[in-house]
Amino acid sequence: MLSKMEPDLTIIQQQQELARLIERFTPEEGSYPTAIPSLAFIRASQVSQPIHAVHEPALCIVAQGSKLVTLGQESYTYDPSQYLVASINLPISGQVVQATAERPYLCLRLDFNSGQIFDLIQNLPSTHIKPEPSTRRGLFVSSTKLPLLEAVIRLVRLLDTPEDIPVLAPLMIREILYRMIQDEHGHSIRQFAVQNSHAQHIAQVIEVIQSDYAHPLRIQQLADMINMSTSSLHHHFKAVTAMSPLQYQKQIRLQEARRLLLAGSTDAADAAFQVGYESPSQFSREYARMYGLPPKSDIKRLRHTLHIEC
């Protein structure tokens, strides 16, 4: 019985150590970049409003508190017992749901890219690569394992010896990525680094939609680009993103319009046209459906809201 409990106790101790480290590097509310370019910390002392953003590929580990992430109609909650990974650019909303001044929300974010995953996979023995199932969601929550947690803590401790970062940080990040792709949900990451996989084709479509969001979506052209039928494109796109290409484009458009409005450089009608809407009234309806308020009211509320991202 004791041997069964010891790993759980060890993980708890490591989680507490990670929380102490993050708290030391985050003296106040906000997001903190570090001397390791792909590593950042986030701290919040209160529950937040939902924050909409495009989540780029990253590992997120909550050391204290908890967070709710929504992708399409799906919700993912994670806390110190779990970690979240986004393997591809995905429009999500994130909300800190457990945080107080005494026990603030503390989170670590480590960005990565498909090139790093591809390089890692190419150097793995074939026996380490599990059979690839069908296309999977590009975002998942998984139970935190001790080897991953220990590797992350070693990376964070490097911040105390900055002269070691150029040599040791890449090795430690490589180990962290290895632990991720070998985990039970690792295929959700590996699939984007496999040449000519359905997931890699969907990644190409996502890149086109993001760079050309203000123009009408031409599904047939996208399908031809990746040599898929339109029905196959829809199927695999939804498998990865939990939404259709049109829904993905709509979220990108509305997020960009919100950014323009928040910057104060334009009004709602002009923002609508800039992101590709021909009808300001349709824009206002879809904006209110996504953010809960019409553009003008939402921006007024947003300017009084603390922004916390992970």
C-alpha positions, -999 to +999 in steps of 0.1 A: +000+000+000+028+024+009+046+018-025+014+027-043+011+060-024+047+071-027+046+082-064+015+103-057+033+120-028+064+126-049+043+143-076+026+165-051+059+176-037+072+184-072+040+203-080+045+224-049+081+230-058+071+242-093+045+265-077+072+280-055+095+286-085+068+302-106+057+324-077+093+335-072+095+347-108+061+363-109+060+390-081+027+405-094-002+398-117+004+392-153+024+373-179+062+371-176+086+361-204+118+346-193+155+343-204+145+311-221+127+325-252+100+298-254+092+298-217+067+321-199+049+323-165+014+336-157+000+347-124-035+357-114-050+363-080-087+362-090-110+344-114-110+360-148-135+366-176-131+344-207-102+356-228-104+347-266-072+341-284-055+319-310-036+293-289-004+285-306+014+252-301+024+250-265+026+230-233+007+246-204+012+233-168-009+248-140+011+246-107-016+262-086-053+270-092-072+258-123-082+270-158-111+263-182-104+263-219-131+261-245-126+249-281-157+250-303-184+233-281-158+214-260-145+224-226-113+213-210-105+220-173-070+215-160-052+219-126-019+208-111-029+171-117-030+176-154-014+195-183-028+209-215-012+208-250-022+227-281-005+211-311-017+235-338-031+271-339-066+270-324-091+298-316-100+291-280-113+310-250-095+306-217-107+315-182-090+312-148-116+295-126-097+290-094-075+317-079-072+339-048-048+364-035-036+339-009-033+311-035-029+327-069-032+309-102+003+300-113+009+286-148+039+277-170+038+279-208+064+263-231+060+271-268+071+246-294+068+240-332+063+211-355+099+213-367+111+204-332+087+175-331+097+163-366+134+165-356+127+145-325+106+118-342+133+114-369+159+105-343+137+080-324+141+043-328+111+028-347+102+008-316+095+041-298+069+052-324+035+039-316+010+030-344-007+061-357-045+060-352-069+083-371-067+121-371-071+135-336-080+167-319-052+193-319-057+200-282-058+177-252-055+175-214-035+146-199-025+135-164+008+149-152+035+123-150+066+125-127+093+124-155+076+153-173+073+173-142+109+167-131+121+178-166+100+210-165+114+219-130+150+214-142+143+238-171+128+264-147+158+261-124+181+271-153+168+306-148+190+309-117+221+301-139+215+321-171+250+313-184+239+277-187+207+284-207+222+284-243+237+249-238+213+232-215+179+247-222+176+231-257+185+197-242+159+200-215+132+212-238+139+183-261+134+159-231+101+176-222+089+173-258+100+136-258+079+130-226+049+147-243+050+127-275+055+094-256+025+101-234-009+085-240-021+115-261+012+119-279-003+111-313-021+145-311+013+161-313+031+136-336+005+137-363+014+172-375+050+162-380+042+131-402+048+138-439+016+138-460-006+129-430-042+142-429-032+163-399-003+179-417-026+187-446-051+203-422-023+224-408-017+238-443-053+247-446-053+264-412-023+284-422-041+296-454-072+305-435-053+325-409-033+344-434-063+351-457-092+353-432-106+385-447-114+369-480-143+345-488-135+309-479-133+287-510-135+252-497-130+235-531-098+254-537-085+244-502-095+208-509-077+208-542-046+223-525-042+193-503-056+167-527-087+159-507-124+158-514-144+186-497-161+160-475-128+146-464-115+181-457-145+189-435-141+156-417-104+159-409-106+196-402-133+191-376-114+161-361-084+185-355-102+217-345-137+207-333-152+231-358-157+235-395-134+256-417-161+283-419-165+284-381-127+286-377-125+315-401-154+333-383-136+330-349-104+343-364-123+373-380-141+382-348-109+379-327-091+403-351-121+427-352-121+427-314-083+435-314-089+464-338-117+478-317-097+475-285-068+494-301-093+522-306-082+529-342-116+521-358-153+518-352-174+486-354-185+491-391-150+497-403-136+467-383-163+445-398-152+454-433-115+451-425-120+415-414-142+405-443-178+411-433-200+428-460-229+434-435-222+454-403-255+440-388-244+404-394-211+413-379-227+427-348-250+397-344-221+372-346-199+393-324-226+395-297-231+357-300-194+350-295-186+377-268-220+381-251-224+418-259-225+441-290-191+455-300-193+489-283-205+474-250-180+446-251-150+468-257-161+491-228-162+460-205-130+446-219-110+478-211-118+472-174-109+435-174-076+420-164-060+401-193-045+368-183-034+344-211-020+309-212 
